[in-house]
C-alpha cells in the first residue's frame, strides 16, 4: 500500500526526447498554456476551500457559532500548520509529481470543508457519548488539517513555474499566475455574498466550494504534466537559450545538501523570508478581518461588508501582474525596487481605508480596499516567489518558496491571533497602525537584497 502511495507521488520519468523542431515548438506552446491555466485555476480553488471561512466570519459571530477570539484561534492554527507544511511540502515537491501533489491537497481540503460544515452536529454527537469536545476545539483541529492540505498547493506550482518558464520571463509569468490567489479570494467572496443574499445558510459556504474542489482535483490528475522532459521536450533553459541566475556547483549533491546550501544558509533568502513575515501580516490583517471590521466597527451589513471587502482581492489581480511586468520591463527582472515602491503606497492605503470606511461612503471604502489589494500583491508575489527563485538554483526553487512561504504564514498567524487581540484591546486603529509599521520593516529587509539583484554581490 505504502509503495503504491509513494509511486503516486514520484516524478514522471523523462520520456524519449523529441527531435522534430516544429513538433517541439508546437508541443511546448500547447503544454505551457495547459500547465499555466491548470495551475492557475487549481490554486484559485485552494482559496475557495480556505478563504471561505474569513468571508463568512460575521455570520458565524452574529449567529453565536464562534466569537472573534475563537475565530482568531482557529485562524492561528491553520496558519501554523500551513506555514510549516508549506516548507515541508516545498522540500518534497522538488522530487514529486506536480499533479499528484496538487490534486491530493485540493481533494483533502475539500473533504475537510464538508466536515467543517457539520461541526455543531459532530460536536453534539461527541457530547452525546460523553466526550466533551467543544466546537472551537473541533474547528481548530479540522482547520489545522486543512492548513496541512492547503500547504500542498503552492510548492508544486513553484516547481512548475521554474521548469516551464525561464528566468528572463519569470517575473511576468509568475505574477500573472499569482493573480490566481486574488482571483480565488475575489470570486469566493462573490459566491458567498450571493449565498448570503439567497439565505442559503452558512454551511453552503463550505459545501459548495468543497464540491468544486473535488471535481477539479480529479481533472488535474488527468490533464497536467510534470516537467518538460517528462513529455519528451528539452529543458526550458535549453529551449529558450536562457541563463539560469544561480547554478548548482556539484551535479551529485543530495536533496538535503541542496536545501542546506541553497536554502537554509542562503542569507538573501533569509532576508526575503523575514520580509515575508511583515508582508503577510499586512496581507491577512487587512484581508481576513476586513468584513469583520466593516460589519462590527463601521456598521456595514453582512452582505455589504463582503461586497466592499471583495474589492481588495479583485484589484490585487492586476496589482501583482503590473508589479511583475514593470520589474521585467524597468529593472531587468529585479524586484527590490518595485517592492519598495509598492510598500510605500500600501502603508498609505491602509491608513486611508481605516479613516474613510463608512456605509455612507461605500464606493470610496471599496476603492481604498482595492488599493490595499493592488499594492500588497506586488511584494507578496515578488518577494517570496520571483525573488526567492532568482537567488537559488532551479532544483531548490520549490523548497526556497516553501521556506519563504513558511515565514509568510508566521506573519499570517500574527495577523489572525494578533489582529484579534489588538482590535479587542486597542481598537481597529491599532490594527491598521501595526500594518504601517509592518510595511516599513518589510521594506528594510527587502532593501538588503539590492546589491545581490544588481549582480554586484555574490555572497
TORKOL-4160 file (C-alpha; in steps of 0.2 Angstrom, whole numbers, padded with zeros to 4 digits, m for minus):
459
<pt num="1" X="0000" Y="0000" Z="0000"/>
<pt num="2" X="0014" Y="0012" Z="0005"/>
<pt num="3" X="0023" Y="0008" Z="m0011"/>
<pt num="4" X="0008" Y="0012" Z="m0021"/>
<pt num="5" X="0006" Y="0029" Z="m0012"/>
<pt num="6" X="0025" Y="0033" Z="m0015"/>
<pt num="7" X="0023" Y="0028" Z="m0033"/>
<pt num="8" X="0009" Y="0040" Z="m0035"/>
<pt num="9" X="0019" Y="0055" Z="m0029"/>
<pt num="10" X="0035" Y="0050" Z="m0039"/>
<pt num="11" X="0041" Y="0062" Z="m0053"/>
<pt num="12" X="0037" Y="0056" Z="m0070"/>
<pt num="13" X="0052" Y="0049" Z="m0078"/>
<pt num="14" X="0060" Y="0058" Z="m0094"/>
<pt num="15" X="0051" Y="0052" Z="m0110"/>
<pt num="16" X="0061" Y="0049" Z="m0126"/>
<pt num="17" X="0067" Y="0066" Z="m0132"/>
<pt num="18" X="0058" Y="0073" Z="m0147"/>
<pt num="19" X="0069" Y="0079" Z="m0162"/>
<pt num="20" X="0057" Y="0087" Z="m0173"/>
<pt num="21" X="0060" Y="0106" Z="m0170"/>
<pt num="22" X="0042" Y="0111" Z="m0177"/>
<pt num="23" X="0034" Y="0097" Z="m0166"/>
<pt num="24" X="0044" Y="0103" Z="m0151"/>
<pt num="25" X="0039" Y="0121" Z="m0154"/>
<pt num="26" X="0021" Y="0116" Z="m0156"/>
<pt num="27" X="0020" Y="0105" Z="m0141"/>
<pt num="28" X="0030" Y="0117" Z="m0129"/>
<pt num="29" X="0017" Y="0131" Z="m0133"/>
<pt num="30" X="0002" Y="0119" Z="m0130"/>
<pt num="31" X="0009" Y="0112" Z="m0114"/>
<pt num="32" X="0014" Y="0129" Z="m0107"/>
<pt num="33" X="m0003" Y="0135" Z="m0109"/>
<pt num="34" X="m0011" Y="0119" Z="m0102"/>
<pt num="35" X="0001" Y="0119" Z="m0087"/>
<pt num="36" X="m0001" Y="0138" Z="m0083"/>
<pt num="37" X="m0020" Y="0138" Z="m0083"/>
<pt num="38" X="m0022" Y="0121" Z="m0074"/>
<pt num="39" X="m0011" Y="0128" Z="m0060"/>
<pt num="40" X="m0020" Y="0145" Z="m0061"/>
<pt num="41" X="m0037" Y="0138" Z="m0058"/>
<pt num="42" X="m0031" Y="0124" Z="m0047"/>
<pt num="43" X="m0023" Y="0136" Z="m0035"/>
<pt num="44" X="m0038" Y="0148" Z="m0036"/>
<pt num="45" X="m0049" Y="0133" Z="m0029"/>
<pt num="46" X="m0037" Y="0131" Z="m0015"/>
<pt num="47" X="m0043" Y="0148" Z="m0010"/>
<pt num="48" X="m0061" Y="0143" Z="m0012"/>
<pt num="49" X="m0058" Y="0130" Z="0002"/>
<pt num="50" X="m0048" Y="0141" Z="0013"/>
<pt num="51" X="m0053" Y="0159" Z="0012"/>
<pt num="52" X="m0072" Y="0155" Z="0013"/>
<pt num="53" X="m0070" Y="0155" Z="0032"/>
<pt num="54" X="m0064" Y="0173" Z="0033"/>
<pt num="55" X="m0079" Y="0179" Z="0022"/>
<pt num="56" X="m0092" Y="0170" Z="0032"/>
<pt num="57" X="m0084" Y="0176" Z="0049"/>
<pt num="58" X="m0098" Y="0190" Z="0053"/>
<pt num="59" X="m0112" Y="0177" Z="0050"/>
<pt num="60" X="m0103" Y="0165" Z="0062"/>
<pt num="61" X="m0101" Y="0178" Z="0075"/>
<pt num="62" X="m0119" Y="0185" Z="0073"/>
<pt num="63" X="m0126" Y="0168" Z="0074"/>
<pt num="64" X="m0117" Y="0164" Z="0090"/>
<pt num="65" X="m0107" Y="0149" Z="0082"/>
<pt num="66" X="m0090" Y="0157" Z="0086"/>
<pt num="67" X="m0083" Y="0173" Z="0095"/>
<pt num="68" X="m0070" Y="0185" Z="0087"/>
<pt num="69" X="m0057" Y="0177" Z="0099"/>
<pt num="70" X="m0062" Y="0159" Z="0095"/>
<pt num="71" X="m0060" Y="0163" Z="0076"/>
<pt num="72" X="m0043" Y="0171" Z="0079"/>
<pt num="73" X="m0038" Y="0155" Z="0087"/>
<pt num="74" X="m0044" Y="0145" Z="0073"/>
<pt num="75" X="m0035" Y="0156" Z="0061"/>
<pt num="76" X="m0019" Y="0155" Z="0071"/>
<pt num="77" X="m0020" Y="0136" Z="0070"/>
<pt num="78" X="m0022" Y="0135" Z="0051"/>
<pt num="79" X="m0008" Y="0147" Z="0048"/>
<pt num="80" X="0003" Y="0137" Z="0059"/>
<pt num="81" X="0000" Y="0121" Z="0050"/>
<pt num="82" X="0000" Y="0129" Z="0033"/>
<pt num="83" X="0017" Y="0138" Z="0036"/>
<pt num="84" X="0026" Y="0123" Z="0042"/>
<pt num="85" X="0018" Y="0112" Z="0029"/>
<pt num="86" X="0022" Y="0124" Z="0016"/>
<pt num="87" X="0041" Y="0122" Z="0019"/>
<pt num="88" X="0040" Y="0103" Z="0021"/>
<pt num="89" X="0029" Y="0102" Z="0005"/>
<pt num="90" X="0042" Y="0113" Z="m0004"/>
<pt num="91" X="0056" Y="0101" Z="0001"/>
<pt num="92" X="0046" Y="0086" Z="m0005"/>
<pt num="93" X="0038" Y="0094" Z="m0021"/>
<pt num="94" X="0055" Y="0097" Z="m0030"/>
<pt num="95" X="0056" Y="0077" Z="m0030"/>
<pt num="96" X="0037" Y="0074" Z="m0033"/>
<pt num="97" X="0025" Y="0074" Z="m0047"/>
<pt num="98" X="0016" Y="0091" Z="m0049"/>
<pt num="99" X="m0001" Y="0085" Z="m0052"/>
<pt num="100" X="m0001" Y="0072" Z="m0039"/>
<pt num="101" X="0004" Y="0084" Z="m0025"/>
<pt num="102" X="m0009" Y="0097" Z="m0030"/>
<pt num="103" X="m0023" Y="0086" Z="m0033"/>
<pt num="104" X="m0021" Y="0077" Z="m0017"/>
<pt num="105" X="m0020" Y="0093" Z="m0007"/>
<pt num="106" X="m0036" Y="0100" Z="m0015"/>
<pt num="107" X="m0046" Y="0084" Z="m0013"/>
<pt num="108" X="m0041" Y="0083" Z="0005"/>
<pt num="109" X="m0045" Y="0101" Z="0008"/>
<pt num="110" X="m0062" Y="0099" Z="0000"/>
<pt num="111" X="m0066" Y="0084" Z="0012"/>
<pt num="112" X="m0061" Y="0094" Z="0027"/>
<pt num="113" X="m0073" Y="0108" Z="0021"/>
<pt num="114" X="m0088" Y="0096" Z="0021"/>
<pt num="115" X="m0084" Y="0090" Z="0039"/>
<pt num="116" X="m0082" Y="0109" Z="0044"/>
<pt num="117" X="m0100" Y="0112" Z="0038"/>
<pt num="118" X="m0106" Y="0100" Z="0051"/>
<pt num="119" X="m0096" Y="0105" Z="0066"/>
<pt num="120" X="m0111" Y="0109" Z="0078"/>
<pt num="121" X="m0118" Y="0092" Z="0074"/>
<pt num="122" X="m0102" Y="0082" Z="0076"/>
<pt num="123" X="m0098" Y="0091" Z="0092"/>
<pt num="124" X="m0116" Y="0087" Z="0098"/>
<pt num="125" X="m0113" Y="0068" Z="0094"/>
<pt num="126" X="m0097" Y="0068" Z="0104"/>
<pt num="127" X="m0106" Y="0076" Z="0119"/>
<pt num="128" X="m0120" Y="0063" Z="0117"/>
<pt num="129" X="m0107" Y="0049" Z="0120"/>
<pt num="130" X="m0099" Y="0058" Z="0135"/>
<pt num="131" X="m0084" Y="0066" Z="0126"/>
<pt num="132" X="m0084" Y="0085" Z="0130"/>
<pt num="133" X="m0076" Y="0091" Z="0113"/>
<pt num="134" X="m0081" Y="0109" Z="0110"/>
<pt num="135" X="m0085" Y="0116" Z="0093"/>
<pt num="136" X="m0070" Y="0128" Z="0094"/>
<pt num="137" X="m0058" Y="0113" Z="0098"/>
<pt num="138" X="m0065" Y="0103" Z="0083"/>
<pt num="139" X="m0065" Y="0118" Z="0072"/>
<pt num="140" X="m0047" Y="0122" Z="0076"/>
<pt num="141" X="m0042" Y="0103" Z="0073"/>
<pt num="142" X="m0051" Y="0102" Z="0056"/>
<pt num="143" X="m0045" Y="0119" Z="0050"/>
<pt num="144" X="m0027" Y="0114" Z="0056"/>
<pt num="145" X="m0028" Y="0099" Z="0045"/>
<pt num="146" X="m0035" Y="0110" Z="0031"/>
<pt num="147" X="m0019" Y="0120" Z="0033"/>
<pt num="148" X="m0008" Y="0104" Z="0030"/>
<pt num="149" X="m0019" Y="0100" Z="0015"/>
<pt num="150" X="m0018" Y="0118" Z="0008"/>
<pt num="151" X="0001" Y="0118" Z="0010"/>
<pt num="152" X="0002" Y="0106" Z="m0005"/>
<pt num="153" X="m0005" Y="0119" Z="m0017"/>
<pt num="154" X="0009" Y="0132" Z="m0019"/>
<pt num="155" X="0026" Y="0121" Z="m0019"/>
<pt num="156" X="0021" Y="0111" Z="m0034"/>
<pt num="157" X="0016" Y="0126" Z="m0043"/>
<pt num="158" X="0033" Y="0134" Z="m0039"/>
<pt num="159" X="0041" Y="0119" Z="m0047"/>
<pt num="160" X="0030" Y="0120" Z="m0062"/>
<pt num="161" X="0034" Y="0138" Z="m0065"/>
<pt num="162" X="0053" Y="0136" Z="m0064"/>
<pt num="163" X="0053" Y="0121" Z="m0076"/>
<pt num="164" X="0041" Y="0128" Z="m0089"/>
<pt num="165" X="0046" Y="0146" Z="m0089"/>
<pt num="166" X="0064" Y="0153" Z="m0090"/>
<pt num="167" X="0071" Y="0167" Z="m0079"/>
<pt num="168" X="0070" Y="0181" Z="m0092"/>
<pt num="169" X="0051" Y="0179" Z="m0092"/>
<pt num="170" X="0048" Y="0173" Z="m0075"/>
<pt num="171" X="0043" Y="0189" Z="m0066"/>
<pt num="172" X="0029" Y="0192" Z="m0078"/>
<pt num="173" X="0023" Y="0174" Z="m0079"/>
<pt num="174" X="0025" Y="0171" Z="m0060"/>
<pt num="175" X="0015" Y="0187" Z="m0056"/>
<pt num="176" X="0002" Y="0183" Z="m0069"/>
<pt num="177" X="0000" Y="0166" Z="m0061"/>
<pt num="178" X="0000" Y="0174" Z="m0044"/>
<pt num="179" X="m0016" Y="0183" Z="m0048"/>
<pt num="180" X="m0024" Y="0166" Z="m0046"/>
<pt num="181" X="m0025" Y="0168" Z="m0027"/>
<pt num="182" X="m0033" Y="0185" Z="m0028"/>
<pt num="183" X="m0045" Y="0178" Z="m0042"/>
<pt num="184" X="m0049" Y="0164" Z="m0030"/>
<pt num="185" X="m0051" Y="0176" Z="m0015"/>
<pt num="186" X="m0062" Y="0188" Z="m0025"/>
<pt num="187" X="m0074" Y="0175" Z="m0033"/>
<pt num="188" X="m0076" Y="0165" Z="m0017"/>
<pt num="189" X="m0081" Y="0182" Z="m0009"/>
<pt num="190" X="m0094" Y="0185" Z="m0023"/>
<pt num="191" X="m0100" Y="0167" Z="m0021"/>
<pt num="192" X="m0103" Y="0168" Z="m0003"/>
<pt num="193" X="m0111" Y="0186" Z="m0004"/>
<pt num="194" X="m0123" Y="0178" Z="m0017"/>
<pt num="195" X="m0127" Y="0163" Z="m0005"/>
<pt num="196" X="m0130" Y="0175" Z="0009"/>
<pt num="197" X="m0142" Y="0185" Z="m0002"/>
<pt num="198" X="m0151" Y="0169" Z="m0006"/>
<pt num="199" X="m0151" Y="0165" Z="0013"/>
<pt num="200" X="m0144" Y="0148" Z="0009"/>
<pt num="201" X="m0136" Y="0146" Z="0027"/>
<pt num="202" X="m0118" Y="0147" Z="0032"/>
<pt num="203" X="m0115" Y="0129" Z="0029"/>
<pt num="204" X="m0116" Y="0131" Z="0010"/>
<pt num="205" X="m0101" Y="0142" Z="0011"/>
<pt num="206" X="m0091" Y="0126" Z="0014"/>
<pt num="207" X="m0101" Y="0113" Z="0005"/>
<pt num="208" X="m0101" Y="0122" Z="m0012"/>
<pt num="209" X="m0083" Y="0126" Z="m0013"/>
<pt num="210" X="m0079" Y="0108" Z="m0007"/>
<pt num="211" X="m0089" Y="0101" Z="m0022"/>
<pt num="212" X="m0080" Y="0112" Z="m0034"/>
<pt num="213" X="m0063" Y="0107" Z="m0027"/>
<pt num="214" X="m0067" Y="0088" Z="m0028"/>
<pt num="215" X="m0071" Y="0089" Z="m0046"/>
<pt num="216" X="m0056" Y="0100" Z="m0051"/>
<pt num="217" X="m0044" Y="0089" Z="m0041"/>
<pt num="218" X="m0049" Y="0074" Z="m0052"/>
<pt num="219" X="m0047" Y="0085" Z="m0068"/>
<pt num="220" X="m0029" Y="0089" Z="m0063"/>
<pt num="221" X="m0024" Y="0071" Z="m0062"/>
<pt num="222" X="m0028" Y="0068" Z="m0080"/>
<pt num="223" X="m0024" Y="0084" Z="m0088"/>
<pt num="224" X="m0007" Y="0090" Z="m0081"/>
<pt num="225" X="0011" Y="0085" Z="m0084"/>
<pt num="226" X="0026" Y="0086" Z="m0073"/>
<pt num="227" X="0042" Y="0093" Z="m0081"/>
<pt num="228" X="0045" Y="0096" Z="m0100"/>
<pt num="229" X="0057" Y="0082" Z="m0100"/>
<pt num="230" X="0043" Y="0070" Z="m0094"/>
<pt num="231" X="0034" Y="0073" Z="m0111"/>
<pt num="232" X="0049" Y="0072" Z="m0122"/>
<pt num="233" X="0053" Y="0091" Z="m0123"/>
<pt num="234" X="0070" Y="0099" Z="m0119"/>
<pt num="235" X="0073" Y="0108" Z="m0103"/>
<pt num="236" X="0066" Y="0126" Z="m0103"/>
<pt num="237" X="0083" Y="0135" Z="m0102"/>
<pt num="238" X="0089" Y="0124" Z="m0117"/>
<pt num="239" X="0073" Y="0128" Z="m0127"/>
<pt num="240" X="0074" Y="0147" Z="m0124"/>
<pt num="241" X="0093" Y="0148" Z="m0123"/>
<pt num="242" X="0092" Y="0157" Z="m0106"/>
<pt num="243" X="0104" Y="0158" Z="m0092"/>
<pt num="244" X="0100" Y="0152" Z="m0075"/>
<pt num="245" X="0104" Y="0165" Z="m0062"/>
<pt num="246" X="0111" Y="0153" Z="m0050"/>
<pt num="247" X="0119" Y="0137" Z="m0055"/>
<pt num="248" X="0122" Y="0121" Z="m0045"/>
<pt num="249" X="0140" Y="0119" Z="m0040"/>
<pt num="250" X="0140" Y="0100" Z="m0040"/>
<pt num="251" X="0129" Y="0088" Z="m0050"/>
<pt num="252" X="0129" Y="0074" Z="m0037"/>
<pt num="253" X="0123" Y="0084" Z="m0022"/>
<pt num="254" X="0109" Y="0075" Z="m0012"/>
<pt num="255" X="0092" Y="0084" Z="m0009"/>
<pt num="256" X="0097" Y="0088" Z="0009"/>
<pt num="257" X="0114" Y="0096" Z="0003"/>
<pt num="258" X="0105" Y="0106" Z="m0010"/>
<pt num="259" X="0092" Y="0113" Z="0003"/>
<pt num="260" X="0106" Y="0116" Z="0016"/>
<pt num="261" X="0117" Y="0126" Z="0004"/>
<pt num="262" X="0105" Y="0135" Z="m0007"/>
<pt num="263" X="0090" Y="0137" Z="0005"/>
<pt num="264" X="0095" Y="0136" Z="0024"/>
<pt num="265" X="0111" Y="0145" Z="0023"/>
<pt num="266" X="0107" Y="0157" Z="0010"/>
<pt num="267" X="0107" Y="0175" Z="0018"/>
<pt num="268" X="0097" Y="0183" Z="0004"/>
<pt num="269" X="0083" Y="0170" Z="0006"/>
<pt num="270" X="0083" Y="0174" Z="0024"/>
<pt num="271" X="0081" Y="0192" Z="0021"/>
<pt num="272" X="0066" Y="0189" Z="0010"/>
<pt num="273" X="0059" Y="0176" Z="0022"/>
<pt num="274" X="0059" Y="0189" Z="0036"/>
<pt num="275" X="0051" Y="0202" Z="0025"/>
<pt num="276" X="0038" Y="0190" Z="0021"/>
<pt num="277" X="0033" Y="0189" Z="0039"/>
<pt num="278" X="0028" Y="0208" Z="0038"/>
<pt num="279" X="0021" Y="0207" Z="0021"/>
<pt num="280" X="0009" Y="0193" Z="0026"/>
<pt num="281" X="0004" Y="0201" Z="0042"/>
<pt num="282" X="m0002" Y="0216" Z="0032"/>
<pt num="283" X="m0010" Y="0205" Z="0019"/>
<pt num="284" X="m0020" Y="0195" Z="0031"/>
<pt num="285" X="m0023" Y="0208" Z="0044"/>
<pt num="286" X="m0032" Y="0218" Z="0030"/>
<pt num="287" X="m0040" Y="0204" Z="0020"/>
<pt num="288" X="m0045" Y="0192" Z="0034"/>
<pt num="289" X="m0053" Y="0205" Z="0045"/>
<pt num="290" X="m0060" Y="0217" Z="0033"/>
<pt num="291" X="m0078" Y="0210" Z="0033"/>
<pt num="292" X="m0077" Y="0209" Z="0052"/>
<pt num="293" X="m0071" Y="0227" Z="0054"/>
<pt num="294" X="m0083" Y="0234" Z="0042"/>
<pt num="295" X="m0098" Y="0225" Z="0050"/>
<pt num="296" X="m0094" Y="0226" Z="0068"/>
<pt num="297" X="m0085" Y="0243" Z="0069"/>
<pt num="298" X="m0092" Y="0253" Z="0055"/>
<pt num="299" X="m0110" Y="0246" Z="0053"/>
<pt num="300" X="m0110" Y="0238" Z="0036"/>
<pt num="301" X="m0122" Y="0224" Z="0033"/>
<pt num="302" X="m0115" Y="0207" Z="0032"/>
<pt num="303" X="m0118" Y="0207" Z="0013"/>
<pt num="304" X="m0112" Y="0224" Z="0010"/>
<pt num="305" X="m0096" Y="0221" Z="0020"/>
<pt num="306" X="m0092" Y="0205" Z="0010"/>
<pt num="307" X="m0095" Y="0215" Z="m0006"/>
<pt num="308" X="m0084" Y="0230" Z="m0001"/>
<pt num="309" X="m0070" Y="0219" Z="0005"/>
<pt num="310" X="m0070" Y="0209" Z="m0011"/>
<pt num="311" X="m0063" Y="0224" Z="m0020"/>
<pt num="312" X="m0047" Y="0220" Z="m0011"/>
<pt num="313" X="m0043" Y="0204" Z="m0020"/>
<pt num="314" X="m0051" Y="0210" Z="m0036"/>
<pt num="315" X="m0038" Y="0224" Z="m0038"/>
<pt num="316" X="m0025" Y="0213" Z="m0031"/>
<pt num="317" X="m0025" Y="0203" Z="m0048"/>
<pt num="318" X="m0019" Y="0217" Z="m0059"/>
<pt num="319" X="m0008" Y="0224" Z="m0044"/>
<pt num="320" X="0003" Y="0208" Z="m0044"/>
<pt num="321" X="0004" Y="0207" Z="m0063"/>
<pt num="322" X="0009" Y="0225" Z="m0065"/>
<pt num="323" X="0022" Y="0223" Z="m0052"/>
<pt num="324" X="0030" Y="0208" Z="m0062"/>
<pt num="325" X="0028" Y="0217" Z="m0079"/>
<pt num="326" X="0037" Y="0233" Z="m0073"/>
<pt num="327" X="0050" Y="0223" Z="m0064"/>
<pt num="328" X="0054" Y="0214" Z="m0080"/>
<pt num="329" X="0052" Y="0230" Z="m0091"/>
<pt num="330" X="0061" Y="0243" Z="m0080"/>
<pt num="331" X="0073" Y="0233" Z="m0069"/>
<pt num="332" X="0078" Y="0218" Z="m0079"/>
<pt num="333" X="0068" Y="0206" Z="m0068"/>
<pt num="334" X="0075" Y="0213" Z="m0052"/>
<pt num="335" X="0061" Y="0215" Z="m0039"/>
<pt num="336" X="0068" Y="0226" Z="m0025"/>
<pt num="337" X="0064" Y="0242" Z="m0032"/>
<pt num="338" X="0046" Y="0238" Z="m0036"/>
<pt num="339" X="0043" Y="0230" Z="m0019"/>
<pt num="340" X="0049" Y="0246" Z="m0010"/>
<pt num="341" X="0038" Y="0257" Z="m0021"/>
<pt num="342" X="0023" Y="0246" Z="m0018"/>
<pt num="343" X="0026" Y="0245" Z="0001"/>
<pt num="344" X="0026" Y="0264" Z="0002"/>
<pt num="345" X="0010" Y="0266" Z="m0006"/>
<pt num="346" X="0002" Y="0251" Z="0003"/>
<pt num="347" X="0005" Y="0259" Z="0020"/>
<pt num="348" X="m0004" Y="0275" Z="0015"/>
<pt num="349" X="m0018" Y="0264" Z="0008"/>
<pt num="350" X="m0020" Y="0255" Z="0025"/>
<pt num="351" X="m0022" Y="0272" Z="0034"/>
<pt num="352" X="m0034" Y="0279" Z="0021"/>
<pt num="353" X="m0045" Y="0263" Z="0022"/>
<pt num="354" X="m0047" Y="0265" Z="0041"/>
<pt num="355" X="m0051" Y="0283" Z="0041"/>
<pt num="356" X="m0063" Y="0283" Z="0026"/>
<pt num="357" X="m0073" Y="0266" Z="0029"/>
<pt num="358" X="m0092" Y="0270" Z="0031"/>
<pt num="359" X="m0108" Y="0264" Z="0024"/>
<pt num="360" X="m0111" Y="0281" Z="0018"/>
<pt num="361" X="m0095" Y="0281" Z="0008"/>
<pt num="362" X="m0097" Y="0263" Z="0001"/>
<pt num="363" X="m0088" Y="0266" Z="m0015"/>
<pt num="364" X="m0074" Y="0276" Z="m0008"/>
<pt num="365" X="m0072" Y="0262" Z="0005"/>
<pt num="366" X="m0071" Y="0249" Z="m0009"/>
<pt num="367" X="m0059" Y="0259" Z="m0019"/>
<pt num="368" X="m0047" Y="0260" Z="m0004"/>
<pt num="369" X="m0049" Y="0242" Z="m0001"/>
<pt num="370" X="m0044" Y="0239" Z="m0019"/>
<pt num="371" X="m0029" Y="0250" Z="m0016"/>
<pt num="372" X="m0023" Y="0239" Z="m0002"/>
<pt num="373" X="m0026" Y="0223" Z="m0013"/>
<pt num="374" X="m0017" Y="0231" Z="m0028"/>
<pt num="375" X="m0001" Y="0236" Z="m0018"/>
<pt num="376" X="0000" Y="0221" Z="m0006"/>
<pt num="377" X="0000" Y="0209" Z="m0021"/>
<pt num="378" X="0016" Y="0216" Z="m0028"/>
<pt num="379" X="0028" Y="0212" Z="m0013"/>
<pt num="380" X="0018" Y="0196" Z="m0009"/>
<pt num="381" X="0021" Y="0189" Z="m0027"/>
<pt num="382" X="0038" Y="0196" Z="m0030"/>
<pt num="383" X="0047" Y="0194" Z="m0013"/>
<pt num="384" X="0044" Y="0176" Z="m0008"/>
<pt num="385" X="0041" Y="0170" Z="m0026"/>
<pt num="386" X="0051" Y="0178" Z="m0040"/>
<pt num="387" X="0065" Y="0184" Z="m0030"/>
<pt num="388" X="0066" Y="0168" Z="m0020"/>
<pt num="389" X="0068" Y="0158" Z="m0036"/>
<pt num="390" X="0081" Y="0170" Z="m0043"/>
<pt num="391" X="0093" Y="0169" Z="m0028"/>
<pt num="392" X="0093" Y="0150" Z="m0028"/>
<pt num="393" X="0095" Y="0135" Z="m0040"/>
<pt num="394" X="0081" Y="0128" Z="m0051"/>
<pt num="395" X="0081" Y="0111" Z="m0041"/>
<pt num="396" X="0078" Y="0121" Z="m0025"/>
<pt num="397" X="0065" Y="0133" Z="m0031"/>
<pt num="398" X="0050" Y="0124" Z="m0023"/>
<pt num="399" X="0060" Y="0122" Z="m0006"/>
<pt num="400" X="0065" Y="0141" Z="m0007"/>
<pt num="401" X="0047" Y="0146" Z="m0010"/>
<pt num="402" X="0041" Y="0135" Z="0003"/>
<pt num="403" X="0054" Y="0142" Z="0015"/>
<pt num="404" X="0049" Y="0160" Z="0012"/>
<pt num="405" X="0031" Y="0154" Z="0012"/>
<pt num="406" X="0033" Y="0146" Z="0030"/>
<pt num="407" X="0039" Y="0163" Z="0036"/>
<pt num="408" X="0025" Y="0172" Z="0027"/>
<pt num="409" X="0012" Y="0161" Z="0037"/>
<pt num="410" X="0021" Y="0165" Z="0053"/>
<pt num="411" X="0015" Y="0183" Z="0049"/>
<pt num="412" X="m0002" Y="0177" Z="0044"/>
<pt num="413" X="m0003" Y="0168" Z="0062"/>
<pt num="414" X="0001" Y="0185" Z="0069"/>
<pt num="415" X="m0012" Y="0193" Z="0059"/>
<pt num="416" X="m0025" Y="0181" Z="0065"/>
<pt num="417" X="m0022" Y="0180" Z="0083"/>
<pt num="418" X="m0013" Y="0197" Z="0084"/>
<pt num="419" X="m0026" Y="0207" Z="0075"/>
<pt num="420" X="m0040" Y="0199" Z="0085"/>
<pt num="421" X="m0030" Y="0204" Z="0101"/>
<pt num="422" X="m0026" Y="0221" Z="0095"/>
<pt num="423" X="m0044" Y="0225" Z="0090"/>
<pt num="424" X="m0051" Y="0219" Z="0106"/>
<pt num="425" X="m0039" Y="0229" Z="0117"/>
<pt num="426" X="m0033" Y="0243" Z="0107"/>
<pt num="427" X="m0047" Y="0245" Z="0094"/>
<pt num="428" X="m0046" Y="0244" Z="0075"/>
<pt num="429" X="m0035" Y="0259" Z="0074"/>
<pt num="430" X="m0021" Y="0249" Z="0082"/>
<pt num="431" X="m0023" Y="0235" Z="0069"/>
<pt num="432" X="m0020" Y="0247" Z="0054"/>
<pt num="433" X="m0006" Y="0257" Z="0063"/>
<pt num="434" X="0003" Y="0240" Z="0065"/>
<pt num="435" X="0001" Y="0237" Z="0046"/>
<pt num="436" X="0010" Y="0253" Z="0043"/>
<pt num="437" X="0024" Y="0248" Z="0054"/>
<pt num="438" X="0025" Y="0231" Z="0046"/>
<pt num="439" X="0027" Y="0239" Z="0028"/>
<pt num="440" X="0042" Y="0249" Z="0035"/>
<pt num="441" X="0050" Y="0233" Z="0042"/>
<pt num="442" X="0047" Y="0223" Z="0026"/>
<pt num="443" X="0055" Y="0237" Z="0016"/>
<pt num="444" X="0071" Y="0237" Z="0027"/>
<pt num="445" X="0073" Y="0218" Z="0024"/>
<pt num="446" X="0070" Y="0218" Z="0006"/>
<pt num="447" X="0082" Y="0233" Z="0003"/>
<pt num="448" X="0096" Y="0221" Z="0009"/>
<pt num="449" X="0095" Y="0212" Z="m0007"/>
<pt num="450" X="0098" Y="0227" Z="m0018"/>
<pt num="451" X="0116" Y="0223" Z="m0022"/>
<pt num="452" X="0113" Y="0205" Z="m0025"/>
<pt num="453" X="0099" Y="0208" Z="m0038"/>
<pt num="454" X="0110" Y="0221" Z="m0046"/>
<pt num="455" X="0124" Y="0207" Z="m0048"/>
<pt num="456" X="0136" Y="0217" Z="m0038"/>
<pt num="457" X="0136" Y="0205" Z="m0023"/>
<pt num="458" X="0138" Y="0186" Z="m0024"/>
<pt num="459" X="0139" Y="0181" Z="m0005"/>
